[in-house]
Amino acid sequence: AQVRRSGAAVEVRPGVLEHAVAREPPVRGERQQRHELLRAARPVRTGDAPAVEPHAQTAEQLDVDGHGCLRRVAQLDGPLHAFTLNRAPEGGQTDGVLHDVRVEAPSPQEEPEAYVPPAVDAAEDWWPPPTREAAIEQARRARLAEGGLPVDEPTLHRVAEAILDPGYALPGLFYTPEEAADAVPDKVLVAVDEYLRGHPGIDGGQRLGWRDGRRTLFVGIVGDPAGHADAVAKLSAGRATVESRVRTRDELKAVATRIREDRALREAGFQWIVISPDPIEGVVAVKIVGGTSEAPARELIASRYGPAVRVRWLGPSARREAPHPFGSWTSEDCRLRIFFGLDHNGARFGSAAVEESTDRIEVSLTKLVPVGPRTLIGGFQSLHTDLDLRQPVGSREVIDASTGQARPSLARLRGR
């Protein structure tokens, strides 16, 4: 069997019902047609069970299976969630499942859990750390990684005390109060930068770090740094030190410009995502996509730029597909509506698929996420998508394939 997944035909193994829905808006004419059809075919209730007017059945070529489910609305393309025309089975109820798929959508502000499920794992590095012991251990790891900071037990206990204070001003950083207040004066930064600009042939850039527990400016010198150590120490009043570098900032900028304008990369099917000069390593770090594997990318970059460029291949395209959780669901007969949220940081809806068994319904959502840097915008887009089932939900659990957990219906969530 074939279904359409995001606009492309997908082969489905026999015996397994799998539907994929692309959330693409219909063109204007289709939307008007749907509105007219929806008005014409709105169910007319007779007792407990709604009936569809005969002319609507003819117009839509409705397909009703043995469970009394309207399986599809023929001759209409586009998103399944645009509207539904479903019948209740004999008796008018489906074991507590909501019948009106035109139920008011949950509010992302008042009911965020309807779209985004609670965290399923206790993040080890949530802020603030949950206990003093966790704060000490996180501080130890972070300070060792940053370098130049003491990690003796008395200092770590002071760090823990500082970061567990609700008034701590540097969330995510692990400093004592004295370290948090320490800073290299702006006038030192300006003076050293002017010195380097006056000597472009040795300008290897500068970075802020720690040395012996004190905030320090590290000044990169291409060539012999000893010849400039005294001048830098005098300009910085002892708040800076020199270190050796391989290439100047101007050399790295020139290489970065060449990569941005390199037509050969584009013609070979590669696209750069990030170009980042790294003065400490003396290379331009490049992240690229395209091709089928990393080896051709490395070979092409090496042939054109030699050791001046460090390349990282992120994959064949600028987005990768990843599993995505959903928060809740509702249904009417054989139509299942899934509510989910996507962040505002470049994520896009990928696909939705469902597999059924006698005791469970497993829903797989995917998203397309950028492989490069992402923004950090809070909140989420409140979205939904619809899937067709072989039979009504009934007493079966609806499982989120991304976590293996059962998700609540919207009605149950609202009843808590």
N, C-alpha and C positions, 0 to 999 in steps of 0.2 A: 504494500500500500504506500501511497505517497501523501504527504501533507505538505503544507507550505510553512516554512520556518523563515520569518523575516524576509519574505518575498522570494525565497528560493525553494525548489522542490527538495524534499528530504525523504530518503528511503526508510521505511519503518519495518522492523522485523515482524513477521507474521504472528498473529495471535496477541499482539500487544497494542492497545489503543493509545496512540500518542498524538497529541495536537499541539501545534506551536502557533502562537498568535503574534502578529506584528502590530504594534500600536502606531499605525500610520494614519493620519487624518484623511478622510475621503475628499475628493474634489467637490466643489460647490454643488454641482448638479446632483451628485450621488447623495449628498447630505439632504438636499431638498426632497429628493425622491424618498429617502428613508423616513423623513418627517411625515410625508403624506401617507406612506404605507403604514406607519405606526399608528396614525390617527384612524386609518381605515380598518386596521386589524386589531385595535385595542380589544382585549378580552372582555366579553359581556358575561357577568356572573349570573348563573342560574343555580340557586342553592349554594352549595359549597364549592362547586367545581366550575371554573370559567370555561366558556366556549368561545371559539373564534368564529366570526361570521363567515359564512360559506364563501362569499366573494373574495375574502381575504385569503382563504385557503387556496382558492384557485390561482389568485394572482401570485402567491408566494410559493406554490407547489410544496406545501408543508409535508414533512416526512415524520409520521408518528410511529414509534416502535411499539413493541409489546408491553412496555412499561408505561405507556401513555405519555411518553416524553416527546416533545417537539425536538427532533434531532438537528434540524438545520433550517435556515431560511434561504432557499435557493435563489439564484439569479442576483445575489447581492455580494459585491466584493468589498473588502475593507475591514476595519476592526470589528471583531465580534462583540466588543463591549458597547457598540453604538446603541443597540437596543436589543431586547429579547421578546419573543412571543412563545411562551411556554404554557403547557396545560398541566393542571394538577392530575395525579393518578386517581383511580377510582376511590371515592371517599373524600377526596379534597385535601388531604394532609399527607406530609411526607416525614413522619417521625420527628416533628419539631423543627424541621428545616424551614427557613424563611421562604415564603412563596413569592413575595413581591420583589422581583429583582430591581425594581425601581426604588428600592429602599434608599433613604437619604444617606449619602456618603458620609462616613465618619469625618469629624473635624480634625485636621492634623494638629491644631493648637490644643483642643480639649481632649482628644482621644489619640495621642501619638502612638500609643501601644497597638492601635489597630493597624498601623502601617509598619512600625519598626518593633520587632520583638525585644524583650529584655535580653541583656547580654547573657550568653549561655556559658561563658567561662569567666572566672574571676581574674581579671588582668593583673598580672604581678606588679606592674609598674604604674598603676593608677595613682593619681595625685589627689590629695596627699596620701602617703603610704598609710595602710590601715593600722599598723602597730609601730611601736618604737623599734622593735627588732627589725621589722621590714625596712624602716627608714635608715637604720644603720647599715644594713646590707646593701641597699640601693645606693647609699652615699659612698660606700667603699668602692663599688663597681664604677660608679660615675667618676669619682675622683681619680682612680687609677687610669681610666680611659682618657681623661682630660690631661693628666700629667702635671707635675710641678706642685702638687698639693699634698700635704701630709695626710696619712691614713692611719695614724696611731689611734688606739681606742679612746683616749680622752677627747681627741679632736672629733672623732666620729660621733661620740655622744653629744658633743656641743652642736654639731651639725644637725643631728636628729632633733634636738630640743628646738633649734631655730626653725626648721622647716615644718614642724608640727604646730608651731604657733600660727593661729588663724591670720595674724597680721603679716606673715612672711611675704615679702614683696617680689620674690623671684621664683615663682612656681616652676618646677621642672629642673631647677639647679640646686646643687648641694653645697652650700657655703656656710661658714660661720658668719655671725653678724659683722665681724671685722672684715672678712673677705668680701662680703656683699657690698660693703661701703667703699672698698678699695678701687681706685681707678687711676689710670695714667692720665695726667692733665692734658687737656686739649692743646695747650700751647706746645707741649712736647710732640704731640702727633703732627702738628703743623710744621714745626721746625725740622723734624726729621724728614718729612715728606719733601719739603723745599730743598733739603740737602741732597736727597736722592735725585730729584728732578734736575738739579744742577750737575749731576754726574750720571747721565743716562747710560753710559757704558758699563756701570756697575750696579744699576738699580734692579735688584731682585725682588722688590716689593717688601711689605712688612705685614706682620700679624700680631695680634694680641694673644698672650697666653699667661702661664704662671711659671715662676721660678722661685724655688725656696719659699713657697706660700705667699708670694707677693705678685700682684699683677704687673706684667712686664711686656714691653714692646720688643719684638724680635725683628731685627732689620736684616734683610737678605742682601748679601754682597756677592756679585759675580766676580770671580778671581780670588785674590787673597784678602779675606776680611780683616786681617790684623792691621792692615794699613789704614783702616777707617775706624777702628775701634775707639781710639781716643777722641776723635771728633764727635762720634755718635754719643759717647758717654758724657761729653761736655754739654752737648745740645740737650740731652735728656735728663741731666742732673741725676744720673745713675738709674733711671727708670727704663733704659733700653740696653740691649746687647746685640752683637752682630752674629750672623751665621752665614755659612757658605751656600750659594745657589748656583745652579747650572746655567740658566738662561735669564736674560733680562726681561723685564715686563714688556718692553717694546718688541722684542723678538717673539714672545708668546702672542702678543696682540696681532702681529703680522701673520703668524701661522693661523690663528683663529679666523682672520679675515679671508685668507685663502680658502679655508674649508667652507665658509659660508658661500663663497662664490664659485665653488668647484663644480663645474658642469659634469665632469667625468663621474662623480659620485651619483648624480641624478640619473645620468644615462645608464649607469650600471644597475639602477633600480634601488638605490639607497637614499634615505632621507635622514638628515641629522635632526635629533630632538633636543639635545643639549650640547652646547660648546662652552667649556669652562676652563680657562687658563688656570693652571695649578703652579704658582711660583715656587712652592716648597719642593715639589717633585721636579720642577723644571720642564713640565709637559703641558700640552693642551689635552684635557680629558673630553672625549667625544662619545656621546651615546647616539646610536643610530638604529634605524629599523629598515627592513627591506631584505630581499633575498630569501634564501631558504635555510641558511645556517650561518654560524659565526665565522667560520674559517675564511670564506671568500671576502667578508668585510675586513677582517684583519689583514689579509694579504693585500687587498687594494690600498688600504690606508698606509700600510708599511711601505709599499712600493712608491707611494707619492710623497710621504712625509717622514719616513724613517722613524728614529726613536723620539722625535719631537711630539708625537701624538700617541696617546693611550686610548684605545677604542674599546667600547663595551657594546655588544650587540644586544638589543632589547627584544628582538623577535621579528617576525615577518611584517608586522603592521604596527601602526601607532596606537592601537587599542588591542587589548586582550579580553577574551571572554572568561568570566569568573562566576562561580555559583553565587546566588544572592538569596537572602532569607525574605520571608514575608511575615506579616503580623497577624492577619486574620482572614476570614473568608465568609461568604454567604452563598446561598444557592437557591435555585428554583428548578425543581424537577432535574433535568439533566444538564443544567447550566451551572457551572461553578465560577464564582467571581472571587478573585484573589486581590487583596489590598497589600500594597508594599510601598516603601519609600526609597528614593534615590537621592544621594547627596547633590549639592550644587557645585561640585568640584570636578565636573567633566564626565561623570558617569552617565551612561545611556542604557536604555532597556535593550537587552539582548534577545531572549526568547523565553517562552513558557511552554512546558510540556507536562503531560499527566500520564501516569500509569496506574491501572486499577487492578485490584484483586478482590476477593470476596470479603475481606475484613479491613482493607485500608485503601486509601487513595493517596498516591505519592505525587506531589507537585514539585517540579524542578524549574526554578527561575534562574536566569543568568543575566548578567549585566556586562556592558562593554566599558572598560576602564582605561584611561590613558596609561601608557607604559612609562611616561616621563614624569616630570615634576607636576604636582597638583596644588591647587589653592587650598586654603583651610577655612572655607566659608561654612558657617554653622547651618543647622536646619536641614530640611529635606523636602523633595518634591513628593506630594501625595498622589500616588498613581494606583490604577487597578487594571487588571486584564481578565478576560473571560475564557473559560475552557469548556468544551463539551464532554460529557460523561456517557458511558454506555447505559447507566441506570442511576436513579437518584442516590444522593449521599446516604440516606438512611442512618443507620447506626455506625457506619464506618468512620474511622479516624482519618483526618486529613493531615498528611505528614509533609513537613518541610524537608525536601531532599538535601538541602544544604547543611542541615544539622542533624537530620534523623529524628527530630522531635515533632510531636503532634501540635498543631496550632488550633487555637479556639475559634469557634464561629463568632461572627460579629455579635449575634444575639447573646451568646454566653458571656462574651467580654463585657457587653453593656449591662449584663445582669449581675456582675460581680459586686 
